[in-house]
Amino acid sequence: MRDLYEVLGVSKTAPQDEIKKAYRKLARKHHPDSNPGDAEAEERFKELQDAYDVLSDPEKRKQYDQLGARMFAGAPGGGGFQWSGNVGDLGDLGDLFGGLFGRMGGGTGRSRTRGQRGVDVAVTVNLSFEDALKGLTTRIPVELEVACSTCGGTGAEPGTTPTICPECRGRGVTSEDEGFFAFSRPCPRCGGNGTVVEKPCRTCHGSGRERRTKRYTVKIPAGVKDGTQIRLKGKGEAGFGGGPAGDLIVTTRVTPSPIFERRGSDLVIEVPVTYSEAALGAEVEVPTPDGRISLKVPAGSQDGKLLRVRGKGAPKLNGSGRGDLLARVRVVVPTKLTKAEREAIEALQKASTRDVREKLRA
């Protein structure tokens, strides 16, 4: 028997949500409805169900991690049950196998494939930096599997309906007796659906599904960042066996701004000033998402000083106002000087060098 983790393609330390995601992806690929008449896909689907039945249950998974393949000794194809103790062990073993297969003596339970939720679909939306700050409403094309437009998802040719499976009588499972135990398995005739399609739909060939491109209107809220995710409930792929549809997950990809650097809801901008403006103070014009404003640079501002302009940053996604604009002062040193500029700076140098050196000697 193959390792159950290997069946689902996950590691032994995989969290439950990763196991669930792996099962859904593989089950959709190998489901009998999607592969009518494919015996290999049917066997693979059964194998996936058995693996997920154990690994999705914390108690069963714990037992499997401890016992490994020995957990299935005595099950069909398991090589015979190996007693590890006296007859008093029977109760514990009965609980173990009864819990593992979910049904003792056949029961009236239904296969896990019924009412299975559809798969989530992920798409990306590319936005300019400005659109990300302002927000917008756009329509996006999404290719997904939906209920067949011809048969409405039944898989049967219009005018006909699926019939109760004669082998499992609609339960979706069959039972096999093994000594003291009765093991339930997905019905090989209907694949666990409980119904069979005698006359498959000519469009979907009995799967009840078809690929189609749909367009959805998506509202991008103001203030989204690169990587923000927006979930649209029920806009993903159709479910199996009447199950609910999955969700559509929209991820935003925002083009970086050549002017602003984003820090959460704050925006950082570099403001070049001359040496004299930094030393004496000045009023300079700077851009913001809402247009240009006048910014006061205090006298004595050092290179790299941050000046905060409140409420001029990006909108906050939770709707509680906006961030701030952080203006970083950058003192620009001229590369070429006129004669008058050189004379003025040389005079300043003579006056200021002495004060700086005195501070170093203090």
LONU-105214 format. One record per residue (C-alpha): residue number from 1; residue in three letters; chain; x, y, z. Coordinates in steps of 0.02 Angstrom, whole numbers. Each point is the difference from the previous one (the first is absolute). Example, Ala and Ser with C-alpha at 12.3 -4.5 7.8 and 13.67 -1.06 7.14 Angstrom:
BEGIN
[r 1,'Ala','A',[615,-225,390]],
[r 2,'Ser','A',[69,172,-33]],
//
This chain:
BEGIN
[r 1,'Met','A',[0,0,0]],
[r 2,'Arg','A',[67,171,-49]],
[r 3,'Asp','A',[43,128,135]],
[r 4,'Leu','A',[-154,110,25]],
[r 5,'Tyr','A',[103,160,1]],
[r 6,'Glu','A',[77,-52,-165]],
[r 7,'Val','A',[-174,-32,-73]],
[r 8,'Leu','A',[-49,181,34]],
[r 9,'Gly','A',[173,68,-43]],
[r 10,'Val','A',[29,84,169]],
[r 11,'Ser','A',[132,-14,135]],
[r 12,'Lys','A',[-30,-88,166]],
[r 13,'Thr','A',[5,169,89]],
[r 14,'Ala','A',[-126,82,-118]],
[r 15,'Pro','A',[-136,102,90]],
[r 16,'Gln','A',[-182,-49,-20]],
[r 17,'Asp','A',[-40,141,-123]],
[r 18,'Glu','A',[141,-57,-115]],
[r 19,'Ile','A',[-66,-180,5]],
[r 20,'Lys','A',[-175,62,-40]],
[r 21,'Lys','A',[62,107,-144]],
[r 22,'Ala','A',[103,-143,-74]],
[r 23,'Tyr','A',[-148,-119,10]],
[r 24,'Arg','A',[-120,120,-84]],
[r 25,'Lys','A',[119,32,-143]],
[r 26,'Leu','A',[33,-184,-33]],
[r 27,'Ala','A',[-181,-54,28]],
[r 28,'Arg','A',[-61,124,-129]],
[r 29,'Lys','A',[127,-67,-125]],
[r 30,'His','A',[-40,-184,27]],
[r 31,'His','A',[-186,8,41]],
[r 32,'Pro','A',[-102,-130,-99]],
[r 33,'Asp','A',[-114,139,-62]],
[r 34,'Ser','A',[149,82,-85]],
[r 35,'Asn','A',[68,-165,-67]],
[r 36,'Pro','A',[-150,-105,-57]],
[r 37,'Gly','A',[50,-178,-37]],
[r 38,'Asp','A',[180,21,61]],
[r 39,'Ala','A',[31,-146,120]],
[r 40,'Glu','A',[173,64,47]],
[r 41,'Ala','A',[-69,170,51]],
[r 42,'Glu','A',[-136,-86,100]],
[r 43,'Glu','A',[127,-103,97]],
[r 44,'Arg','A',[106,154,30]],
[r 45,'Phe','A',[-152,93,63]],
[r 46,'Lys','A',[-39,-139,124]],
[r 47,'Glu','A',[181,3,59]],
[r 48,'Leu','A',[-11,188,28]],
[r 49,'Gln','A',[-161,-19,99]],
[r 50,'Asp','A',[74,-133,113]],
[r 51,'Ala','A',[155,106,32]],
[r 52,'Tyr','A',[-100,157,37]],
[r 53,'Asp','A',[-122,-94,112]],
[r 54,'Val','A',[146,-40,116]],
[r 55,'Leu','A',[110,156,-13]],
[r 56,'Ser','A',[-145,124,16]],
[r 57,'Asp','A',[-47,-71,170]],
[r 58,'Pro','A',[125,47,138]],
[r 59,'Glu','A',[-31,-161,98]],
[r 60,'Lys','A',[14,-114,-151]],
[r 61,'Arg','A',[154,92,-59]],
[r 62,'Lys','A',[82,-21,170]],
[r 63,'Gln','A',[-35,-187,-4]],
[r 64,'Tyr','A',[68,-13,-177]],
[r 65,'Asp','A',[159,94,47]],
[r 66,'Gln','A',[25,-125,140]],
[r 67,'Leu','A',[-47,-161,-90]],
[r 68,'Gly','A',[32,37,-183]],
[r 69,'Ala','A',[-62,-135,-120]],
[r 70,'Arg','A',[-33,-116,148]],
[r 71,'Met','A',[-154,105,33]],
[r 72,'Phe','A',[-83,-82,-150]],
[r 73,'Ala','A',[45,-180,39]],
[r 74,'Gly','A',[-153,-106,-33]],
[r 75,'Ala','A',[-81,124,-121]],
[r 76,'Pro','A',[-31,-63,-178]],
[r 77,'Gly','A',[169,-17,-85]],
[r 78,'Gly','A',[88,31,166]],
[r 79,'Gly','A',[77,-173,15]],
[r 80,'Gly','A',[-105,-67,146]],
[r 81,'Phe','A',[-30,65,176]],
[r 82,'Gln','A',[146,-24,119]],
[r 83,'Trp','A',[-51,-22,183]],
[r 84,'Ser','A',[116,95,117]],
[r 85,'Gly','A',[-78,-57,163]],
[r 86,'Asn','A',[-141,-102,75]],
[r 87,'Val','A',[-186,4,-35]],
[r 88,'Gly','A',[-16,149,117]],
[r 89,'Asp','A',[78,109,-136]],
[r 90,'Leu','A',[-152,-22,-110]],
[r 91,'Gly','A',[-96,150,68]],
[r 92,'Asp','A',[141,123,-33]],
[r 93,'Leu','A',[29,-71,-173]],
[r 94,'Gly','A',[-185,9,-39]],
[r 95,'Asp','A',[1,185,48]],
[r 96,'Leu','A',[154,28,-106]],
[r 97,'Phe','A',[-69,-78,-159]],
[r 98,'Gly','A',[-176,63,28]],
[r 99,'Gly','A',[66,178,16]],
[r 100,'Leu','A',[118,-21,-147]],
[r 101,'Phe','A',[-130,-50,-128]],
[r 102,'Gly','A',[-142,99,78]],
[r 103,'Arg','A',[-131,-136,-19]],
[r 104,'Met','A',[-18,-168,89]],
[r 105,'Gly','A',[-108,-133,-83]],
[r 106,'Gly','A',[-32,103,-157]],
[r 107,'Gly','A',[-103,136,84]],
[r 108,'Thr','A',[-99,129,-94]],
[r 109,'Gly','A',[138,130,-16]],
[r 110,'Arg','A',[41,82,-164]],
[r 111,'Ser','A',[161,19,-93]],
[r 112,'Arg','A',[109,151,33]],
[r 113,'Thr','A',[-18,50,-183]],
[r 114,'Arg','A',[-178,57,25]],
[r 115,'Gly','A',[-23,185,27]],
[r 116,'Gln','A',[185,37,-26]],
[r 117,'Arg','A',[44,184,-4]],
[r 118,'Gly','A',[70,70,-162]],
[r 119,'Val','A',[181,53,-18]],
[r 120,'Asp','A',[55,179,33]],
[r 121,'Val','A',[66,94,-152]],
[r 122,'Ala','A',[142,127,11]],
[r 123,'Val','A',[25,146,-120]],
[r 124,'Thr','A',[106,157,2]],
[r 125,'Val','A',[-43,180,-44]],
[r 126,'Asn','A',[137,121,-53]],
[r 127,'Leu','A',[-21,178,65]],
[r 128,'Ser','A',[95,162,-17]],
[r 129,'Phe','A',[59,79,163]],
[r 130,'Glu','A',[-128,139,-20]],
[r 131,'Asp','A',[-145,-121,-28]],
[r 132,'Ala','A',[52,-99,153]],
[r 133,'Leu','A',[-15,158,106]],
[r 134,'Lys','A',[-165,56,-74]],
[r 135,'Gly','A',[-85,-168,-25]],
[r 136,'Leu','A',[-102,-51,-151]],
[r 137,'Thr','A',[-131,-120,-67]],
[r 138,'Thr','A',[54,-115,-141]],
[r 139,'Arg','A',[-59,-155,-93]],
[r 140,'Ile','A',[116,-149,-9]],
[r 141,'Pro','A',[-12,-159,-107]],
[r 142,'Val','A',[12,-163,97]],
[r 143,'Glu','A',[14,-173,-79]],
[r 144,'Leu','A',[-78,-132,112]],
[r 145,'Glu','A',[-104,-157,8]],
[r 146,'Val','A',[-185,34,23]],
[r 147,'Ala','A',[-159,-102,-8]],
[r 148,'Cys','A',[-32,-60,-178]],
[r 149,'Ser','A',[-115,121,-91]],
[r 150,'Thr','A',[-85,-143,-94]],
[r 151,'Cys','A',[-44,-119,143]],
[r 152,'Gly','A',[6,123,144]],
[r 153,'Gly','A',[134,-101,88]],
[r 154,'Thr','A',[-91,-167,8]],
[r 155,'Gly','A',[112,-82,-130]],
[r 156,'Ala','A',[-153,-77,-83]],
[r 157,'Glu','A',[-66,41,-173]],
[r 158,'Pro','A',[-143,126,9]],
[r 159,'Gly','A',[-165,-92,20]],
[r 160,'Thr','A',[82,-136,104]],
[r 161,'Thr','A',[59,-5,181]],
[r 162,'Pro','A',[132,-96,97]],
[r 163,'Thr','A',[-68,-160,77]],
[r 164,'Ile','A',[32,-80,167]],
[r 165,'Cys','A',[156,-109,-9]],
[r 166,'Pro','A',[-58,-182,-2]],
[r 167,'Glu','A',[159,-61,85]],
[r 168,'Cys','A',[3,111,155]],
[r 169,'Arg','A',[-186,47,-8]],
[r 170,'Gly','A',[40,184,13]],
[r 171,'Arg','A',[111,-7,154]],
[r 172,'Gly','A',[160,36,-96]],
[r 173,'Val','A',[94,-138,93]],
[r 174,'Thr','A',[11,-189,-1]],
[r 175,'Ser','A',[46,-113,146]],
[r 176,'Glu','A',[116,-148,8]],
[r 177,'Asp','A',[0,-119,149]],
[r 178,'Glu','A',[168,-46,75]],
[r 179,'Gly','A',[-24,-111,151]],
[r 180,'Phe','A',[-63,109,142]],
[r 181,'Phe','A',[0,158,-105]],
[r 182,'Ala','A',[-92,72,-149]],
[r 183,'Phe','A',[100,126,-101]],
[r 184,'Ser','A',[-86,132,-105]],
[r 185,'Arg','A',[74,61,-163]],
[r 186,'Pro','A',[-55,122,-134]],
[r 187,'Cys','A',[-116,-89,-120]],
[r 188,'Pro','A',[99,-54,-155]],
[r 189,'Arg','A',[-154,18,-111]],
[r 190,'Cys','A',[-46,180,41]],
[r 191,'Gly','A',[165,61,72]],
[r 192,'Gly','A',[-85,46,164]],
[r 193,'Asn','A',[-135,111,-75]],
[r 194,'Gly','A',[-145,-117,35]],
[r 195,'Thr','A',[-68,28,-175]],
[r 196,'Val','A',[49,-54,-175]],
[r 197,'Val','A',[-26,85,-167]],
[r 198,'Glu','A',[-70,-121,-128]],
[r 199,'Lys','A',[-1,128,-141]],
[r 200,'Pro','A',[142,126,23]],
[r 201,'Cys','A',[-19,181,-53]],
[r 202,'Arg','A',[70,30,-174]],
[r 203,'Thr','A',[85,160,55]],
[r 204,'Cys','A',[90,-51,161]],
[r 205,'His','A',[0,-189,-34]],
[r 206,'Gly','A',[-75,-37,170]],
[r 207,'Ser','A',[115,105,109]],
[r 208,'Gly','A',[-131,135,29]],
[r 209,'Arg','A',[135,133,-22]],
[r 210,'Glu','A',[77,104,-138]],
[r 211,'Arg','A',[138,129,-12]],
[r 212,'Arg','A',[-60,174,-35]],
[r 213,'Thr','A',[67,177,9]],
[r 214,'Lys','A',[-105,111,111]],
[r 215,'Arg','A',[21,185,35]],
[r 216,'Tyr','A',[-19,64,176]],
[r 217,'Thr','A',[-11,179,61]],
[r 218,'Val','A',[125,27,139]],
[r 219,'Lys','A',[7,153,112]],
[r 220,'Ile','A',[179,42,48]],
[r 221,'Pro','A',[-5,105,160]],
[r 222,'Ala','A',[107,155,18]],
[r 223,'Gly','A',[166,-32,86]],
[r 224,'Val','A',[37,-178,-60]],
[r 225,'Lys','A',[182,-52,-1]],
[r 226,'Asp','A',[100,-119,-106]],
[r 227,'Gly','A',[-59,-174,52]],
[r 228,'Thr','A',[-168,53,76]],
[r 229,'Gln','A',[-129,-140,-19]],
[r 230,'Ile','A',[-186,25,-31]],
[r 231,'Arg','A',[-115,-151,19]],
[r 232,'Leu','A',[-163,-15,-99]],
[r 233,'Lys','A',[-107,-134,81]],
[r 234,'Gly','A',[-74,-131,-115]],
[r 235,'Lys','A',[85,64,-159]],
[r 236,'Gly','A',[122,-145,-16]],
[r 237,'Glu','A',[-25,-169,-82]],
[r 238,'Ala','A',[-163,-94,18]],
[r 239,'Gly','A',[-13,-130,137]],
[r 240,'Phe','A',[-20,-187,-23]],
[r 241,'Gly','A',[-162,-90,32]],
[r 242,'Gly','A',[-97,158,38]],
[r 243,'Gly','A',[133,70,116]],
[r 244,'Pro','A',[29,188,14]],
[r 245,'Ala','A',[114,92,-122]],
[r 246,'Gly','A',[174,51,52]],
[r 247,'Asp','A',[58,180,17]],
[r 248,'Leu','A',[90,118,-119]],
[r 249,'Ile','A',[158,73,78]],
[r 250,'Val','A',[62,159,-83]],
[r 251,'Thr','A',[180,52,38]],
[r 252,'Thr','A',[55,178,-42]],
[r 253,'Arg','A',[167,35,-84]],
[r 254,'Val','A',[46,183,17]],
[r 255,'Thr','A',[130,88,-108]],
[r 256,'Pro','A',[128,92,109]],
[r 257,'Ser','A',[-5,190,-1]],
[r 258,'Pro','A',[152,96,-63]],
[r 259,'Ile','A',[-35,135,131]],
[r 260,'Phe','A',[-74,-80,155]],
[r 261,'Glu','A',[61,-142,109]],
[r 262,'Arg','A',[-138,-88,94]],
[r 263,'Arg','A',[12,-50,184]],
[r 264,'Gly','A',[-167,-73,47]],
[r 265,'Ser','A',[-120,145,-17]],
[r 266,'Asp','A',[140,131,7]],
[r 267,'Leu','A',[86,68,-156]],
[r 268,'Val','A',[181,55,-1]],
[r 269,'Ile','A',[66,129,-122]],
[r 270,'Glu','A',[173,78,-18]],
[r 271,'Val','A',[6,190,-4]],
[r 272,'Pro','A',[160,78,-71]],
[r 273,'Val','A',[51,168,78]],
[r 274,'Thr','A',[152,111,-19]],
[r 275,'Tyr','A',[127,23,138]],
[r 276,'Ser','A',[-65,174,35]],
[r 277,'Glu','A',[-182,-59,7]],
[r 278,'Ala','A',[47,-135,125]],
[r 279,'Ala','A',[100,122,104]],
[r 280,'Leu','A',[-117,150,-4]],
[r 281,'Gly','A',[-167,-89,-23]],
[r 282,'Ala','A',[-115,12,-151]],
[r 283,'Glu','A',[-172,-34,-73]],
[r 284,'Val','A',[9,-135,-136]],
[r 285,'Glu','A',[-134,-78,-110]],
[r 286,'Val','A',[-22,-189,9]],
[r 287,'Pro','A',[-118,-122,-88]],
[r 288,'Thr','A',[-132,-102,93]],
[r 289,'Pro','A',[-131,-125,-63]],
[r 290,'Asp','A',[-124,147,3]],
[r 291,'Gly','A',[110,128,-87]],
[r 292,'Arg','A',[146,114,47]],
[r 293,'Ile','A',[11,86,169]],
[r 294,'Ser','A',[118,124,83]],
[r 295,'Leu','A',[117,-76,130]],
[r 296,'Lys','A',[98,98,130]],
[r 297,'Val','A',[179,-58,20]],
[r 298,'Pro','A',[60,59,172]],
[r 299,'Ala','A',[165,95,15]],
[r 300,'Gly','A',[145,-115,42]],
[r 301,'Ser','A',[-77,-155,-79]],
[r 302,'Gln','A',[128,-139,-21]],
[r 303,'Asp','A',[13,-116,-150]],
[r 304,'Gly','A',[-121,-146,26]],
[r 305,'Lys','A',[-117,92,119]],
[r 306,'Leu','A',[-181,-62,-15]],
[r 307,'Leu','A',[-141,128,-2]],
[r 308,'Arg','A',[-174,-71,31]],
[r 309,'Val','A',[-154,65,-90]],
[r 310,'Arg','A',[-150,-81,83]],
[r 311,'Gly','A',[-142,-75,-103]],
[r 312,'Lys','A',[88,13,-167]],
[r 313,'Gly','A',[50,-184,-16]],
[r 314,'Ala','A',[-95,-151,-68]],
[r 315,'Pro','A',[-179,-43,52]],
[r 316,'Lys','A',[-10,-133,136]],
[r 317,'Leu','A',[-88,-159,-56]],
[r 318,'Asn','A',[-102,-12,160]],
[r 319,'Gly','A',[-81,166,-42]],
[r 320,'Ser','A',[73,98,146]],
[r 321,'Gly','A',[76,148,-90]],
[r 322,'Arg','A',[168,16,-87]],
[r 323,'Gly','A',[183,-17,40]],
[r 324,'Asp','A',[128,140,-2]],
[r 325,'Leu','A',[121,72,-127]],
[r 326,'Leu','A',[180,-11,60]],
[r 327,'Ala','A',[111,126,-89]],
[r 328,'Arg','A',[185,-44,14]],
[r 329,'Val','A',[114,152,-17]],
[r 330,'Arg','A',[145,-25,-121]],
[r 331,'Val','A',[132,136,-1]],
[r 332,'Val','A',[66,20,-177]],
[r 333,'Val','A',[184,50,-18]],
[r 334,'Pro','A',[29,96,-163]],
[r 335,'Thr','A',[128,-73,-119]],
[r 336,'Lys','A',[38,167,-85]],
[r 337,'Leu','A',[8,172,81]],
[r 338,'Thr','A',[-5,176,-69]],
[r 339,'Lys','A',[134,122,60]],
[r 340,'Ala','A',[-122,85,117]],
[r 341,'Glu','A',[-58,-167,72]],
[r 342,'Arg','A',[179,-57,29]],
[r 343,'Glu','A',[46,163,89]],
[r 344,'Ala','A',[-155,-13,110]],
[r 345,'Ile','A',[35,-181,47]],
[r 346,'Glu','A',[184,36,34]],
[r 347,'Ala','A',[-51,141,116]],
[r 348,'Leu','A',[-124,-117,86]],
[r 349,'Gln','A',[135,-133,14]],
[r 350,'Lys','A',[117,119,91]],
[r 351,'Ala','A',[-137,50,119]],
[r 352,'Ser','A',[-66,-174,37]],
[r 353,'Thr','A',[156,-112,-2]],
[r 354,'Arg','A',[66,76,161]],
[r 355,'Asp','A',[-163,-38,92]],
[r 356,'Val','A',[-4,-181,-60]],
[r 357,'Arg','A',[182,-30,49]],
[r 358,'Glu','A',[-28,76,172]],
[r 359,'Lys','A',[-141,-125,30]],
[r 360,'Leu','A',[119,-144,-44]],
[r 361,'Arg','A',[131,65,122]],
[r 362,'Ala','A',[-125,22,140]],
//
